[in-house]
Amino acid sequence: MKAAETFVAKMKNVPVFAQAGGEVTFQAQAQAPLDLFEEAGLAVRLQAIARLAAGIGLRPRMSVRDLTDAVGGLPDMKGAPMEMFQLLLGEITIQGEMHAQAAVAIMAYANLIASGTFLGNDGFGKPGFQYIFEAGYGFKVGGGYRAFVEVNFDNPRRLINRYAEAAVIKMIALAGQSTSPEQLALIRSLEAPVIIGARLAYEIGELPREQAGERSVAIIILEGQRWLLKRFLETGSNSTVQWIANHLLTSLNKHMESKVSPYPFSGPLEVQVPPNIANDVNTQLGRSPGTPLSQTDLIAYLTGKPLQTLLSQSEETRLILNIFQTAFPGNPQTSAGAIFAYTGSNTNPSGLLAGLTSGLQAYAGQQLNTPAFKQAIQQVASGSREMGVILQNGLIPALEIAASVALPYVMNQGGYDRTFVREALSSALLAVVGRSLVRIFNGITMHIQGQLGGLLNGAANQLSSPAVVKLLELTGPTNRYLIRPLQAGFREAAVQLADFIPQRAFDQMLVIFTPIDAGSTASFVQNLRKTDWTPRADNLSNVANTLLNILLTRATTFTSKIIAVVLQAFLEVLLQELRDLIDKFGRILNEAWEALRNYIRTVLTEPLRRIIRELVGQEISVLPPRIQSLVTDGIDAAINSLLPGAVLDPIMNGLSKVTLDPKKVLDTMTGQGNFPAFTDYLYQEILQQLQRSNLNLNLSIKVPIKLPGPLNGPAFTGGPAGFGGIGDLGGGLGNLGGLGDAIGGLGDAIGDLGGILKGDESLGEALDKILKNAGLGELIPVPGGNPQIPLGITLTPEHMVRAIREAVPVRILQSQYRSLRSQAAPALQKMQQVAEFQASIPHFVADFQINRSSERSLGIVYADTLILLRPLMGQRNPSVFELLVHFSGLRKPIPGIIGTYPQISVVLDNCQLPLSTFQTVWNDNGGIQGRPPGLVLRRTLTLRELSGGTNTIYTAAAAPYLGKVEAATQFRIQTNPPLTK
C-alpha cells in the first residue's frame, strides 16, 4: 500500500500531471462477502486514477462458442467438469458489455469484482452474479479495458437441484470406473443425502424460519422417495418392478418440477397397466388378477419382495433407509411404506422433522466419517480433481451444515441466528455453483485480454484519422500534440494489459469461492462464529496483492517506457504556448521598430552628410593641394543635393525591410536584462540584413571647380594676350613658381606628370590631364558656369549603421528597451518555465526508470531492500523484537562530498522512526548469506510501539549513484489482552 502511495506521489511530482485537471488519489479495497442470499463473492478494487480527459471506445467481440472454447482450455475442465459447465450454461443468461479504451489520462487502476446473490434485490436486480474486471494505465496517454458481465439465474432453485444431482451422478459414474463394488455402494448412497443437503441449503437460506420446517420435511421425503424409485428402476429383478418404478418416478419427477410439497402416492393410475404387470402385482398382493390397481397398490408391491431383494443386494439402500428410521420406526419395509405414504398431514410435524434431522445427522456425522467411506470418497475424487472439489468442498459440507446447523436452527435449537446460518450454507453452495462462475469470468477475461493487444494497436494506427484528432482537440487544444505519445502509450498499454490478470489470480478466486476445506466442515463452522474471522483471508489478500503488485510494477514499467515521449509532447505544448507569446511580443516589437525607424529618419541626415563628406575628402585627396582648394567650396552643396532622394530614401526603404527576431530580443531580456546585448543585436541585425539585400549606394557627386580664366585659356603665365594666365590667379600661380612648378610638385607626388604636361596646354587641357592621371575622369563643362569634377563614392551598409548609431542617442534606445521588456513579461515567464521543464526531463525520466541490470523480471528497483523483524537474540522478553533493514549497494558517504550522502527513511505505521535510534553499520550484509554489502540499520521494537492487528513497515533510500530503493512489509501482532496504541 505504501508503494502505491509512493507511486501516486511520484506521479504528482511530474509537471505534466498539473495540466491534467484531475485529483489523484489511491484507493484500495478487498472484501469477500459470504451470504449468497444477500451478496457473496469477491471484490478487489485498486486505483490511482485522475479524472479522465478523453476515451476512445474499442469493443471486443465474444460469442458463446468463444466462451466454451476458452473455458474448455482451462486446467481441470476436461470431461465431467465441462459437462457440468454446459449444464450451468443452460440454466443461466449471460449479458453485459466489454470494451477496451484508449485513453488520455493519468491513471493506474485494477478492479476485480465477482459477487452475486440467489435472491433478487436492489443491488443486483435479478438473482445471479455480476462480474466486473477493469484495468488500465495512463500517463497522459494509455489504455485500458472493462468487462461487465451479468450472469442471471433463470431459476436458482432449479439450478441448485439440477447441479447437485448432475454432480453426484457423474461422481457415481466415475466411481463405477475406479472403485470396488463396496466403495461404489457407499458412493451411491451419497446421491440422496447430498441432493437433500444442497436443496435444504437453498430453501432454508431463502425462507423464513417459520416456513422452512415444512419445506425441509417435504424435500427430505421427496428425495428419499425419488432415490428409492431410481434404485428399483436401475436394479429391478424383473420387468414388473422396472415398469412400476419408471411409472411412479415419472409421476414424481413431474410433480417435483413445479412443486416442493409431498406427492400423494394414492388414487387411480393415469395410464393403462400392461396385463402381465397387473397380474403380477395382484398375485403378489393376494388379489384376483382383474382387480383395478392404484398407486397405493404399486407402492405396496415395491415395498414387499422387491424391497427385500434390493436390501439383500444393495448396502446403499440400507444406509438410505436408516436416515428415515427414527422418523418412521419399524423394519425397512415399514419405514419405506411410511415414506411413500407421507402426505404432509402428520399430526406431529416437529417430531417428524426432529426424526429426519437425527437420521441426516447420523449419516453425515457418523457414516461419512468411517474410514471406508473416507477412502471411497478420496478414491473417486482422485479421478477428477474438479468434481472431487465440488463433492468434498461443496455438496458434502452442504449436507453436514444442513444437518448440524440449518435444521437445528429451523427447530429453534443451537442458538444460531439467521445471518450465521445463511453464511454457513452459502459457503457450501458457493463451491457447488460459484466455481463454474469463476470459470466463466476466467474465460471472458482471457478472451478480452487476447483481443486487447490488437484493439489498442489498431487504435494507435488510426490516431491520425480526422475523427480521433477532432476528439482529442475537443478535450483540449493542446491534445493535438499527443498523437505520437498516444501511439506509444497505446502500444505499450497493449503489452502491459494483454495478460494483466494472470491465471494464478483466478486460481486464487477458485479457492475463495471454495471457502470450506475437505473434511473441515466442523472447524469451519466453529471459526465462522468468530466475528473477526474471514474465510480465505490469505487468498483474498493474495489476489489483492497480486493485482497491486502487477498494477504498480507494470505502471512503473509503462511509465518508464513512455514518460520520455509524453514529457517531450508536453514540452511541445509549452513551446507552442511560448511561440504564441513570442508571436504576440513580435507584433509589439514590430510596432516599436517602426517607431524607431520614423525617429531615425528625422535625425539621420547630418550623420550621413558627415560620412559622405569624409568619403568625398578621401576622393579629392589625390589632387594637388592647390587643385583641392579650387573644389572645396562646392562639396557641401553637391552633397545636399543628393541626400534626400539618392541617400536617405533608399536607406529608409532598406530599413523598412529589416525584421527583428523577437526570440533573440527576448534572450537579451532574461534575468535582469542586458541592454548592451540588445543594442549589439539591433545594430548587427540591421547591418546583416542590409548586407544581404546588397544595399550599397554608389553615389556620383559633381563638384564645381573655380578657375582663374576660361578653360581654353593658357595654363601658364605669358599665355595669349588679354589673359594673365594661371599665375595671375589668387596672386598668380607664377608667384608660387608658376603652374609648371605646381605640376612638377604633383609629378613628384603621383608620377612623372611633368613629362605629361608640355607647358603649352590650355587650362582645360592641363586639368583634364591632371584628373585623368588621378583617376577622377574628365572635367564636365557647364555652359555659363564653372565646370565640375566627377567624384564617385560608395555608401556601404557599414556606413549606414554607423550613421544610425551616431544619430540615435543611447537614452532613446534605453527607453524603448525598458518599454519592450515590461511588455515581454508573459513571454519571459514562459521561457523560464520551458527552460526549467526542459532541464527537468532527464530527472523525471530517470526517476521512473526500471532496474534493467537485474536478472529478475522487470520490476521496481526496491526489490533489493530487505526488512526483517525477529525476536531479539539472547532476550527472553517476548515483547522485544529486533528490526533490521538492509540496503544493498548503499555506500558510506565521503565526508564533505555532498553527492555521496544518501537520503534514508524508515516508517512504522505512518510514523517516522528517527535514524538516530538505529545502529548503523556500513559495508555489511546483515549476516545474511548471499546478500551484497550495503547499509544495515538495527534497532529494537517493543510491543508498546506496535498496534494490535496489522502493522506496516516501509523504508526508502535514495542516492545519486543508486537511484531510489524502497520496500514494505506487513505483520500481525496478536496478544491477550489486545494491544491498544
ABEGO torsion letter per residue (X at the ends): XAAAAAAAAAAAABAAAAAAGBBBBBBBBBBBBABAAABBEBBBBBBBBBBBABBBBBBBBBBAAAAAAAAAABBGABEAAAAAAAAAAAABBBBEBBBBBBBBBBBBBBBBBBBBBABBBAAAEBBEBBBBBBBBBBBGBEBBBBBBBBBBBABAAAAAAAAAAAAAAAAAAAAAAABBAAAAAAAAAAAAAAAAAAAAAAAAAABBAAAAAAAAAAAAAAAAAAAAAAAAAAABABAAAAAAAAAAAAAAAAAAAABBBBBBBBEBBABBBBAAAAAAAAAAAGBBAABBBBAAAAAAAAABAAAAAAAAABAAAAAAAAAAAAABBEBAAAAAAAAAABAGABABAAAAAAAAAAAAAAAAAAAAABAAAAAAAAAAAAABAAAAAAAAAAAAAAAAAAAAAAAAAAAGBGGBBAAAAAAAAAAAAAAAAAAAAAAAAAAAAAAAAAAAAAAAAAAAAAAABAAAAAAAAAAEAAAAAAAAAAAAAAAAAAAAAAAABBAAAAAAAAAAABABBBGAAAAAAAAAABAABBBGAAAAAAAAAAAAAAAAAAAAAAAAAAAAAAAAAAAAAAAAAAAAAAAAAAAAAAAAAAAAAAAAAAAAAAAAAAAAAAAAAAAAAABBAAAAAAAAAAAAAAAAAAAAAAAAAAAAAAAAABBBBAAAAAAAABEAEBAAAAAAAAAAAAAAAAAAAGBBBBBBBBBBBBBABBAABBABBGBBBGBAEAAABGGEAAAAGEAAAAAAAAAAAAEBAAAABAGABBAAAAAAAAAAAAGAEBBBBBBGBBBBBBBBBBBBAAAAAAAAAAABBAAAAAAAAAAAAAAAAAAAAAAAAAAAAAAAAAAAAAAABBBAABABBBBBAAAABBBBBBBBBGBABAABBBBBBBBBGBBBBBBGBAAABBBBBBBBGGBBBBAAABBBBBGBAGGBBGBBBBBBBBBBBBAAABBBEBBBBBBBBBBAAAEBBBBBBBBBBBBOBBBBX
